[in-house]
Structures are given as C-alpha cells and as structure tokens.
Amino acid sequence: MHDATGDAWRRLHVRESAAFVIRPDGHIGARTDGTDLAPSVRYLNRVLRPMSSG
C-alpha cells in the first residue's frame, strides 16, 4: 500500500514495515510488523484449513 501522507501508517501504528492479510470483507485478518510473516502464515493456515470429507 502506498501512503503518500503517512496517515494510514500512523492509524495502523506502522513504524517501518508491516504485512497485512485482508479478509474478503475488507477487515484486517492478520498483521505482522517487520518482515516476519510467520503470524500471517499461522492465520492463513487456521482459516484456510481443509474441510473434512466426513
């Protein structure tokens, strides 16, 4: 996301960098500060787990 004024980054409390997973309804599903994507991967693994066939 490009934030020319910095307003969005301030509202989201981003200091240097962050990664976001945006849900289909437009809400933030997960957020990671810096470049560590592990929290986002854990979130995606939880919400995208395969449905059981039984």
C-alpha positions in Angstrom: 0.0 0.0 0.0 1.3 3.4 -0.9 0.6 6.0 1.7 1.8 9.4 0.5 0.8 11.3 3.6 1.6 8.7 6.2 -1.9 9.0 7.7 -2.8 5.3 7.1 0.5 4.1 8.6 0.0 6.3 11.6 -3.5 5.0 12.2 -2.3 1.4 11.9 0.7 2.1 14.1 3.3 1.0 11.5 6.8 2.1 12.3 8.9 0.8 9.4 7.2 -2.0 7.6 4.3 -4.4 8.1 2.4 -7.1 6.3 -1.4 -7.4 6.4 -3.8 -10.2 5.4 -7.0 -8.5 4.3 -10.2 -10.6 4.6 -12.7 -10.7 1.7 -15.0 -8.4 3.8 -12.3 -5.7 3.9 -11.2 -6.2 7.5 -7.7 -7.0 8.6 -7.4 -10.7 9.4 -3.7 -10.6 10.5 -1.0 -8.1 10.8 2.8 -8.6 11.1 5.3 -5.9 12.0 8.6 -6.1 10.1 9.3 -8.9 7.7 8.4 -11.9 9.8 5.5 -13.4 8.0 5.0 -16.3 10.5 1.9 -14.8 12.2 0.3 -14.3 8.8 1.1 -17.8 7.8 -0.4 -19.2 11.0 -3.6 -17.1 10.5 -3.9 -18.4 6.9 -3.3 -22.0 8.0 -6.0 -21.6 10.6 -8.7 -20.0 8.4 -7.9 -22.0 5.2 -7.7 -25.4 6.7 -9.3 -28.1 4.5 -12.8 -29.1 5.4 -13.2 -32.7 6.5 -14.8 -35.0 4.0 -16.8 -36.9 6.6 
